[in-house]
Amino acid sequence: MSDQGKTTFKNWYIFIFSINYLIQGVVWSMFSVIIPIYLLILISETGATITASDIAFLAAIIMIPWAIKLIFGILSDKFGTKKFGRRKPWIIGSITLAGIMWIIMPFVLTPANAIIIFTILGLLINMGVAFADTALDGLILDICPKEQLGRAQGTCWGFRSVGQIAAGPILAIIVVSISASVNSLFIIIGILMIVASLTILIIKEAEEYPEVNIIQNLKMMLSKKRDWKIYLFALFNAIVDGVIILFLSLYLLIQMGFIEAEGASLSLLEGGTDMTIYLQQANLSIIIGVGIVIGAIVGGAFSDLISRRKSVYISLIITTVTLLVIFLPFQIIILLIIACMIGIGMGWRHSSYSAVLGEMAKEYPELNSTYYSIANSFVNFGTIIGLSIVGLIFEQTASFILVFIIMAIASNFGLLPFLLIDKDEYELKPASNKEK
């Protein structure tokens, strides 16, 4: 769309985009690495306990904005300003809101209100980041030439992955090594988010945009059985991801002797309030994260060079088998290797799903970002469903073993809608490879 918008794309724009995606990764890492342990410490100070179900429900609530990205996409597609365009106001405004929430968090957070504050402010923070992510995706599609689009999106995805994997461990090291308070990290991240969003002002947005008939195109995307099959595949393919990351880390921390589980309640063991528990959580995130990156790279190559259908099958096999053996009485080093393999399965599932979705999105060349938003809304909705259901199950059973068995079974639910999709819709053909 860059030629339609009459703007010149500069290669260094990719760096600006990547910095903003890196910040998104940092936010994700905060909620997956730092906040769960900080919440556990705060609750322990009151003499109360918190369950894995409580954390799962909190995670499900604050992730709701990621399940409604379609609404954000419509708003950023349809509305804007003549001076700043239709993407920049939403990117900067949404991230500024999220940044302010981080900054005020230390001033309103107490051990007594920790759960409600993390829920409310976490919801607002994720709403800002999800909205900005949608508008930023649109901005890249608007101004990036087709021949550079893959490079731009790949670099941005890489920076976000670095943020997700490395930010937690780095922040944990800062907390431990220089005795920095977690509250100070909240303020720093809030400021960095706002500053990073302002760099978008440097980018020259398209001067003209084609009129988009939102209603007509949405009717097309929501009326075809073909598309509903991929939406359901997206939903079920993601139903275990949030649960795996949350419960896997908690389970391993229990096995390592840092957290005590009494029924569904979790508490730090004596001496566990030492801030080094952040490093343990961070190390687990690195192990799982490295697996995710490996799985994504290998799975993506397999999908493009061999078969996308076979790639989906392999990813499901890896996920199912590893979830069924993680609770066996292995030594901790073996459990960590299995945790990495679970990460490989997650990354492989994501890359094979993305390859299938990307090929099917070609039917909507002018609105492929909207198509992606719809499908990824189902992905995020699936994550929320998984966290909510497992939270209820764990509340009643307090069984990590049952959780992993259910997740192993649930990870294959997406196989049915996937098998209903004609493989010619997504498998690469020799002719298409030549065209590329």
KOLFISE-384523 format. One record per residue (C-alpha): y, x, z; residue in one letter; residue number from 1. Coordinates in steps of 0.5 Angstrom, whole numbers, always signed. Example, Ala and Ser with C-alpha at 12.3 -4.5 7.8 and 13.67 -1.06 7.14 Angstrom:
# residues 2
-9  +25  +16  A  1
-2  +27  +14  S  2
END
This chain:
# residues 436
+0  +0  +0  M  1
+5  +6  +0  S  2
+7  +5  -7  D  3
+8  -2  -6  Q  4
+12  -1  +0  G  5
+16  +5  -4  K  6
+15  +10  +2  T  7
+13  +17  +1  T  8
+7  +19  +6  F  9
+8  +26  +9  K  10
+2  +30  +12  N  11
+5  +31  +19  W  12
+5  +23  +20  Y  13
-2  +24  +22  I  14
+0  +29  +27  F  15
+5  +23  +30  I  16
-1  +18  +29  F  17
-6  +23  +33  S  18
-2  +24  +39  I  19
-1  +16  +40  N  20
-9  +15  +39  Y  21
-10  +21  +44  L  22
-6  +17  +49  I  23
-10  +11  +48  Q  24
-16  +15  +49  G  25
-13  +18  +56  V  26
-12  +11  +58  V  27
-19  +9  +57  W  28
-21  +15  +60  S  29
-17  +13  +66  M  30
-20  +7  +67  F  31
-27  +9  +66  S  32
-27  +16  +70  V  33
-21  +16  +75  I  34
-20  +9  +77  I  35
-27  +6  +79  P  36
-28  +12  +84  I  37
-21  +11  +87  Y  38
-22  +4  +88  L  39
-28  +6  +91  L  40
-24  +11  +96  I  41
-19  +6  +97  L  42
-24  +0  +99  I  43
-28  +5  +104  S  44
-21  +6  +107  E  45
-21  -1  +110  T  46
-28  -1  +112  G  47
-30  -6  +107  A  48
-35  -5  +101  T  49
-35  -6  +94  I  50
-41  -8  +89  T  51
-42  -6  +82  A  52
-41  -13  +80  S  53
-34  -13  +83  D  54
-33  -7  +78  I  55
-36  -10  +72  A  56
-32  -16  +73  F  57
-26  -12  +74  L  58
-27  -8  +67  A  59
-29  -15  +64  A  60
-22  -18  +66  I  61
-18  -12  +64  I  62
-22  -11  +57  M  63
-20  -19  +55  I  64
-14  -16  +51  P  65
-19  -12  +46  W  66
-23  -19  +45  A  67
-16  -22  +42  I  68
-14  -17  +37  K  69
-14  -22  +32  L  70
-8  -25  +35  I  71
-4  -18  +35  F  72
-6  -17  +28  G  73
-3  -24  +26  I  74
+3  -22  +30  L  75
+4  -15  +27  S  76
+3  -17  +20  D  77
+7  -23  +20  K  78
+13  -22  +24  F  79
+18  -16  +25  G  80
+25  -13  +24  T  81
+29  -11  +18  K  82
+32  -5  +21  K  83
+25  -2  +24  F  84
+20  -6  +20  G  85
+14  -10  +22  R  86
+10  -5  +26  R  87
+14  +0  +30  K  88
+17  -6  +35  P  89
+10  -8  +37  W  90
+8  -1  +38  I  91
+14  +1  +42  I  92
+15  -5  +45  G  93
+7  -6  +47  S  94
+6  +1  +50  I  95
+13  +1  +54  T  96
+11  -5  +57  L  97
+4  -1  +59  A  98
+8  +5  +61  G  99
+12  +1  +66  I  100
+6  -2  +69  M  101
+3  +5  +70  W  102
+9  +7  +73  I  103
+10  +2  +78  I  104
+3  +2  +80  M  105
+3  +7  +86  P  106
+9  +3  +89  F  107
+5  -4  +90  V  108
-2  -1  +91  L  109
-5  -1  +97  T  110
-12  -1  +100  P  111
-12  -8  +102  A  112
-9  -11  +95  N  113
-13  -5  +90  A  114
-17  -10  +87  I  115
-12  -15  +85  I  116
-7  -10  +83  I  117
-12  -6  +79  F  118
-14  -13  +75  T  119
-7  -15  +74  I  120
-4  -9  +72  L  121
-10  -6  +68  G  122
-10  -13  +64  L  123
-2  -12  +62  L  124
-4  -4  +61  I  125
-10  -6  +56  N  126
-6  -12  +53  M  127
+0  -7  +51  G  128
-5  -1  +49  V  129
-9  -6  +45  A  130
-3  -9  +41  F  131
+0  -2  +40  A  132
-7  +0  +37  D  133
-7  -6  +32  T  134
+0  -5  +30  A  135
-2  +3  +29  L  136
-8  +1  +25  D  137
-4  -3  +20  G  138
+2  +2  +20  L  139
-3  +7  +17  I  140
-6  +2  +12  L  141
+1  +1  +10  D  142
+4  +7  +8  I  143
-2  +12  +8  C  144
-5  +13  +0  P  145
-12  +11  -1  K  146
-14  +19  -2  E  147
-11  +21  +4  Q  148
-14  +15  +8  L  149
-20  +17  +10  G  150
-17  +24  +13  R  151
-12  +20  +17  A  152
-17  +15  +20  Q  153
-22  +21  +22  G  154
-17  +25  +25  T  155
-14  +20  +29  C  156
-21  +18  +31  W  157
-22  +25  +33  G  158
-16  +25  +37  F  159
-18  +19  +41  R  160
-25  +21  +42  S  161
-22  +28  +45  V  162
-18  +23  +50  G  163
-23  +19  +52  Q  164
-28  +25  +53  I  165
-24  +30  +56  A  166
-18  +27  +59  A  167
-22  +24  +65  G  168
-25  +31  +67  P  169
-18  +35  +66  I  170
-15  +30  +70  L  171
-20  +30  +76  A  172
-19  +38  +76  I  173
-12  +37  +77  I  174
-13  +32  +83  V  175
-18  +37  +86  V  176
-15  +44  +84  S  177
-8  +43  +86  I  178
-9  +37  +91  S  179
-5  +32  +86  A  180
-5  +25  +88  S  181
-8  +20  +84  V  182
-2  +16  +84  N  183
+2  +21  +81  S  184
-2  +21  +75  L  185
-1  +14  +74  F  186
+7  +16  +74  I  187
+6  +22  +69  I  188
+1  +18  +64  I  189
+6  +12  +64  G  190
+12  +17  +62  I  191
+7  +20  +57  L  192
+6  +14  +54  M  193
+13  +11  +53  I  194
+15  +18  +50  V  195
+9  +18  +45  A  196
+11  +11  +43  S  197
+18  +13  +41  L  198
+15  +19  +36  T  199
+13  +13  +32  I  200
+21  +12  +30  L  201
+21  +19  +26  I  202
+16  +15  +21  I  203
+19  +12  +15  K  204
+16  +5  +15  E  205
+15  +1  +8  A  206
+21  -2  +6  E  207
+18  -8  +2  E  208
+11  -12  +4  Y  209
+8  -17  +0  P  210
+8  -24  +3  E  211
+2  -25  +7  V  212
-1  -32  +7  N  213
-5  -32  +14  I  214
-8  -39  +14  I  215
-11  -38  +7  Q  216
-14  -31  +8  N  217
-17  -33  +15  L  218
-20  -39  +12  K  219
-24  -35  +7  M  220
-26  -30  +13  M  221
-28  -35  +18  L  222
-32  -40  +13  S  223
-37  -35  +9  K  224
-44  -35  +12  K  225
-44  -27  +10  R  226
-38  -26  +14  D  227
-41  -29  +21  W  228
-47  -25  +20  K  229
-43  -19  +21  I  230
-39  -22  +26  Y  231
-45  -24  +30  L  232
-48  -17  +29  F  233
-42  -14  +32  A  234
-42  -18  +38  L  235
-49  -17  +40  F  236
-49  -9  +38  N  237
-43  -8  +43  A  238
-46  -12  +49  I  239
-49  -7  +52  V  240
-44  -1  +51  D  241
-39  -3  +57  G  242
-45  -4  +62  V  243
-48  +3  +60  I  244
-42  +7  +61  I  245
-41  +3  +68  L  246
-48  +2  +71  F  247
-51  +9  +68  L  248
-45  +13  +72  S  249
-46  +9  +78  L  250
-54  +10  +78  Y  251
-53  +17  +77  L  252
-48  +18  +82  L  253
-53  +15  +87  I  254
-59  +19  +85  Q  255
-54  +25  +86  M  256
-53  +23  +93  G  257
-46  +22  +92  F  258
-46  +14  +93  I  259
-50  +10  +97  E  260
-53  +3  +95  A  261
-54  -2  +100  E  262
-56  -8  +96  G  263
-51  -10  +91  A  264
-46  -6  +96  S  265
-44  +1  +94  L  266
-40  +6  +99  S  267
-39  +13  +99  L  268
-44  +17  +103  L  269
-41  +21  +109  E  270
-37  +27  +106  G  271
-36  +23  +100  G  272
-29  +22  +100  T  273
-28  +29  +98  D  274
-24  +29  +92  M  275
-30  +33  +88  T  276
-33  +26  +87  I  277
-28  +25  +81  Y  278
-31  +32  +78  L  279
-38  +29  +79  Q  280
-36  +23  +75  Q  281
-32  +27  +70  A  282
-38  +31  +69  N  283
-42  +25  +67  L  284
-37  +22  +63  S  285
-37  +29  +59  I  286
-45  +29  +58  I  287
-45  +22  +56  I  288
-39  +23  +51  G  289
-42  +29  +48  V  290
-48  +25  +46  G  291
-43  +19  +43  I  292
-40  +24  +39  V  293
-46  +28  +37  I  294
-49  +21  +35  G  295
-43  +18  +31  A  296
-43  +25  +27  I  297
-51  +25  +26  V  298
-51  +17  +25  G  299
-45  +17  +20  G  300
-48  +22  +16  A  301
-55  +19  +16  F  302
-52  +12  +14  S  303
-48  +15  +8  D  304
-53  +20  +5  L  305
-60  +16  +7  I  306
-60  +9  +9  S  307
-55  +5  +13  R  308
-61  +0  +15  R  309
-65  +5  +17  K  310
-59  +8  +21  S  311
-59  +2  +25  V  312
-66  +2  +26  Y  313
-66  +9  +29  I  314
-60  +7  +33  S  315
-63  +1  +36  L  316
-70  +5  +38  I  317
-66  +11  +41  I  318
-62  +6  +45  T  319
-68  +2  +47  T  320
-73  +8  +49  V  321
-68  +12  +53  T  322
-66  +5  +57  L  323
-73  +4  +59  L  324
-74  +11  +62  V  325
-68  +13  +65  I  326
-70  +9  +72  F  327
-76  +13  +72  L  328
-77  +18  +78  P  329
-75  +24  +74  F  330
-71  +30  +77  Q  331
-64  +30  +76  I  332
-63  +35  +70  I  333
-68  +30  +66  I  334
-64  +24  +68  L  335
-58  +28  +65  L  336
-61  +29  +59  I  337
-63  +22  +58  I  338
-56  +20  +60  A  339
-54  +24  +54  C  340
-59  +21  +49  M  341
-56  +14  +51  I  342
-50  +17  +49  G  343
-53  +19  +42  I  344
-56  +12  +42  G  345
-49  +9  +43  M  346
-45  +14  +38  G  347
-50  +13  +33  W  348
-50  +5  +33  R  349
-43  +5  +33  H  350
-43  +9  +27  S  351
-48  +6  +23  S  352
-45  -1  +25  Y  353
-38  +2  +22  S  354
-41  +4  +16  A  355
-44  -3  +15  V  356
-37  -6  +16  L  357
-33  -2  +12  G  358
-37  -3  +6  E  359
-37  -11  +7  M  360
-30  -11  +8  A  361
-29  -8  +1  K  362
-29  -16  -1  E  363
-22  -16  +2  Y  364
-18  -10  -1  P  365
-11  -13  +1  E  366
-13  -15  +8  L  367
-19  -10  +10  N  368
-15  -9  +17  S  369
-15  -16  +19  T  370
-22  -17  +17  Y  371
-23  -11  +22  Y  372
-19  -14  +27  S  373
-24  -20  +27  I  374
-30  -16  +27  A  375
-28  -11  +33  N  376
-25  -17  +37  S  377
-32  -20  +37  F  378
-34  -12  +39  V  379
-30  -13  +45  N  380
-32  -20  +46  F  381
-39  -18  +46  G  382
-37  -12  +51  T  383
-34  -17  +56  I  384
-40  -22  +56  I  385
-45  -16  +57  G  386
-41  -14  +63  L  387
-40  -21  +66  S  388
-47  -23  +65  I  389
-50  -16  +68  V  390
-45  -17  +74  G  391
-48  -24  +76  L  392
-55  -21  +75  I  393
-54  -15  +79  F  394
-50  -19  +84  E  395
-56  -23  +85  Q  396
-62  -18  +85  T  397
-58  -11  +86  A  398
-63  -8  +82  S  399
-61  -2  +77  F  400
-68  -2  +74  I  401
-67  -10  +72  L  402
-60  -8  +69  V  403
-63  -3  +65  F  404
-69  -7  +62  I  405
-65  -13  +61  I  406
-60  -8  +57  M  407
-66  -5  +53  A  408
-68  -12  +51  I  409
-61  -14  +50  A  410
-59  -8  +45  S  411
-64  -11  +40  N  412
-60  -18  +40  F  413
-56  -16  +34  G  414
-62  -14  +30  L  415
-63  -22  +28  L  416
-56  -23  +25  P  417
-57  -16  +21  F  418
-63  -17  +18  L  419
-60  -24  +15  L  420
-55  -20  +11  I  421
-57  -18  +4  D  422
-58  -10  +4  K  423
-54  -10  -2  D  424
-48  -12  +1  E  425
-47  -6  +5  Y  426
-52  +0  +2  E  427
-49  +5  -2  L  428
-51  +5  -9  K  429
-51  +11  -14  P  430
-46  +8  -18  A  431
-41  +7  -12  S  432
-43  +14  -10  N  433
-41  +17  -17  K  434
-34  +13  -17  E  435
-32  +16  -10  K  436
END
